[in-house]
Amino acid sequence: MVTLEARAAGLPIVAADLEGIRESIENEDDGLLIPPKDYIAYVQAIDRLLRQGATAAEAQRRRERVAARYTWPRIAARYLEVFRQVQTEYRTQRSQEVADRN
């Protein structure tokens, strides 16, 4: 969630390349993904971003991408998709359990 908030504010991100985080950051575009526990890489990435600086246009682009991707209708549609998938898997599993008993 923090990475999305940073993107929505137009800030570049330096974060560990971990599941969940990597899905919310486009490496080299929204920020930099660093191997977990590679502290030297963290320092180098932060230094790189500070040296490069960010333009107002880049910050605005980051904000617009987050706003377009995370609208309430899109979030609701994703939740419905997940709920339907869970429901289908539950029904399949339940049917198999009933068949196994017979």
Secondary structure as UniProt FT lines:
FT   HELIX           2..8
FT   TURN            9..10
FT   STRAND          13..16
FT   TURN            19..21
FT   HELIX           22..24
FT   TURN            28..30
FT   STRAND          31..34
FT   TURN            36..37
FT   HELIX           39..52
FT   HELIX           56..69
FT   HELIX           72..101
//
